[in-house]
Amino acid sequence: MGLTKKRVDNLKVPGRYFDEHGLYLQVMSPTNRSWILRYERQGRERWLGLGAVHTFDLKEARERARKARQQLADGIDPIDARNKDRAVQALEAARTITFEKAAQFYFDAHERQWRNAKHRAQFLSTLKAYAFPMIGRLPVAAIDTGQVLRVIEPIWHEKTETANRVRGRIESVLDWAAVRGYRTGDNPARWRGHLSEALPAREKIQKTEHHAALPFDDLPEFMTALSQREGIAAQALEFTILTAARTNEVIGAKWDEVDLKAKVWTVPAGRMKGAREHRVPLSDRALEILYALPREKNNPFVFIGPRKGSLSNMAMAACLGRMWRDDVTVHGMRSTFRDWAAERTNYPNHVVEMALAHVIDDKVEAAYRRGDLFVKRVRLMADWAKFAATKPMELGATVLPLRKAER
């Protein structure tokens, strides 16, 4: 005998209770009861769930079982068909993901690849400023070339570098979406062989803007004025100039990177632009700055900011502003060092480039140059500190002797 509505209502003991044509009532507990259909497919027993008792009554369960048996009669496995339908529905739902959500997912997945906090923040901030207002709410699967051009074309001539970065970030997000199955087809934000045909090349329209640099002859006078200023930012700026380091390398410096006895500061690869460990020789004046700095027990940073973390990346620029030196930049001091080394010394170019931690573009040269020329750089940075400390009145008579040994 098949099941009845009254019997279904009263069955509470765990077990499987047969109805008809493979349909069973499965009782897991008094509150967990469902319908299942047993069938065989290619000699293999399978059980198809047909829904909970509180959702489908006996009559409805029998109808659902009948439709499943019809599929079997047509050579269709109802479990496989259901799984396929769910996969298609999931894919369609996934393809409705917006560009803005895709960008956030991409950022979350790749956030650690940006060693520089500023660059990390810029990824989403530039998309929020330029891309999201245009395409942020569109399904990522629907982004096409015309929509990409709507984002970048208005700023391509006036803000070429920013526009290209936005284009590259859109390209990355769309590549990620394609790999994840959220879109198909070519990437409409790619440059080569695509947008390159619609927009003029950057190098033809972009104005080269160099970081404002201090003429090296003016450095001693500047350093004299800087040494008279108080505060961590002024000390950090002087240290940055004496080491020819980048802003983020200095503000991120920690005491466990500094060996005061050996007079060396070792910047780990994770904080270097070239992703390679960099040893920085410390001149006597650079060491004096370090010895004079305050230390906090639970703060690992060398240059401590007002909020007890590291110094802000704008602190040194603000120091320049307080000195009324808006005509120069912190990064430009590296150019000052580079110009001084070229004009006033005979240190080889590759020694100076190593001091600046520049990446060697020539792969062959990079393969052979395995050392970091540290001993030569010790003398270079000592001479740089000596020049920086020259009294302005003595500058005209200051000419560093040529070192034959440096060749």
C-alpha positions, 0 to 999 in steps of 0.5 A, spaced: 500 500 500 502 507 498 502 512 503 496 516 505 496 524 507 494 521 514 500 516 515 505 521 512 503 526 518 504 521 523 510 518 521 516 521 525 520 515 526 527 515 522 527 511 516 525 510 509 517 509 507 515 506 500 510 510 497 510 507 489 514 507 483 520 508 487 518 514 491 520 514 498 518 518 504 525 519 508 525 521 515 531 523 519 528 526 525 521 529 527 522 536 524 527 533 518 522 529 513 523 529 505 521 526 499 526 522 495 526 518 488 530 511 488 532 509 480 537 505 477 541 508 471 546 504 467 546 499 473 547 504 478 543 506 484 541 513 485 537 517 489 534 524 487 531 529 492 524 531 491 524 537 496 521 537 504 515 535 506 513 541 509 514 544 502 511 539 498 505 534 500 504 527 498 500 529 491 505 534 489 511 529 491 508 524 486 507 529 481 515 531 481 517 523 481 512 522 475 516 528 471 523 525 473 521 518 471 519 521 464 526 524 464 528 517 465 524 514 459 527 519 455 534 517 456 535 523 461 538 522 468 534 527 472 540 528 477 545 530 472 540 534 468 538 538 475 546 539 476 547 542 469 541 547 470 544 549 477 550 550 473 547 554 468 543 558 473 550 560 477 554 562 471 548 566 469 548 569 476 555 570 476 555 574 469 551 579 472 557 581 477 558 588 476 565 591 474 565 595 481 564 588 484 569 585 480 574 590 481 574 589 489 574 582 488 581 583 484 584 588 489 582 583 495 586 577 491 592 581 489 592 586 494 599 583 497 603 584 490 603 592 492 609 593 497 607 600 497 601 602 501 600 608 496 600 604 490 595 599 493 591 605 495 591 608 488 589 602 485 581 603 487 582 610 488 583 611 480 578 606 478 573 610 483 575 617 480 574 615 473 572 608 471 566 607 476 562 613 474 562 610 467 562 603 468 562 601 475 554 598 475 555 595 468 555 587 468 563 585 467 561 581 462 558 587 458 564 591 458 566 593 451 571 597 447 566 603 447 565 603 454 572 603 456 574 609 451 568 613 454 572 612 461 579 613 458 579 618 452 576 624 456 583 624 460 588 621 455 591 628 452 591 632 459 592 626 464 596 621 459 599 617 465 593 617 469 589 615 463 594 609 462 594 606 469 586 606 469 586 603 462 591 598 465 587 597 471 581 596 467 585 590 463 587 587 469 580 586 472 577 584 466 582 579 465 581 576 472 573 576 470 575 572 464 579 567 468 573 566 473 568 565 468 564 572 469 566 574 461 568 571 455 572 574 449 577 579 448 579 584 453 577 591 450 582 594 455 588 591 452 593 596 448 597 593 443 593 591 437 587 594 439 586 601 443 593 603 440 589 603 433 584 608 437 588 613 441 595 616 440 601 613 443 603 616 450 610 618 448 607 622 442 602 626 447 605 626 454 609 631 457 615 628 460 615 631 468 621 630 472 621 631 479 623 638 481 631 637 483 635 642 487 641 644 483 647 640 487 651 647 488 645 649 492 645 643 497 650 645 502 646 651 503 640 647 503 643 642 508 645 648 513 638 650 513 635 643 514 640 642 520 637 648 524 630 645 523 627 641 529 622 635 528 623 628 526 621 630 519 627 634 518 631 628 521 628 624 516 629 628 510 636 629 512 637 622 512 634 621 506 638 626 502 644 623 505 642 615 503 639 617 496 634 613 498 626 613 496 621 616 501 617 609 502 624 606 504 626 611 509 619 612 512 618 604 513 625 603 516 625 599 522 631 598 527 632 591 526 634 593 519 640 597 521 647 595 524 650 601 527 656 598 528 657 595 521 654 602 519 649 599 514 642 599 513 639 593 509 632 594 506 629 588 505 627 586 498 619 587 500 620 594 501 624 595 495 622 598 488 626 593 484 624 587 489 631 586 491 635 587 498 639 593 498 645 595 503 645 602 504 652 605 507 651 609 513 656 616 513 658 619 519 652 624 519 647 619 517 649 615 524 649 621 528 642 622 526 640 615 527 643 616 534 639 622 536 633 619 534 628 617 540 626 610 540 619 607 543 619 600 546 613 597 542 615 601 536 619 598 531 620 604 526 626 608 526 622 615 524 616 615 528 610 619 526 605 623 531 601 617 531 606 613 534 606 609 527 611 610 522 612 617 519 607 619 514 609 619 507 608 626 506 611 629 512 618 630 509 614 634 503 611 638 508 618 640 511 620 642 505 613 646 504 615 649 511 622 651 509 619 655 503 622 650 498 616 648 493 621 649 488 624 642 489 621 635 491 624 629 496 624 625 490 628 630 486 634 630 491 636 623 488 637 627 482 641 632 485 645 626 488 646 623 481 648 630 478 653 631 483 656 624 482 656 625 474 659 632 475 663 633 481 666 625 481 669 620 477 665 614 480 663 610 475 656 610 472 654 603 475 656 604 482 652 610 482 646 607 479 647 601 485 647 607 490 640 609 487 638 602 487 636 602 480 634 596 476 639 594 471 635 593 464 640 590 461 639 582 462 646 580 460 649 585 465 644 584 470 646 576 470 654 578 471 653 583 476 652 579 482 655 583 487 652 590 490 659 594 490 658 595 497 665 597 498 665 602 493 659 605 495 661 606 502 666 611 499 661 614 495 656 616 500 662 618 505 664 623 499 656 625 498 656 627 506 662 631 506 660 635 500 653 636 503 656 638 509 661 643 506 660 650 508 657 655 503 663 660 503 667 654 501 663 651 496 667 654 490 674 651 492 671 644 494 673 639 488 673 632 490 680 629 488 679 623 482 680 616 485 683 612 480 681 606 484 674 607 483 675 606 475 
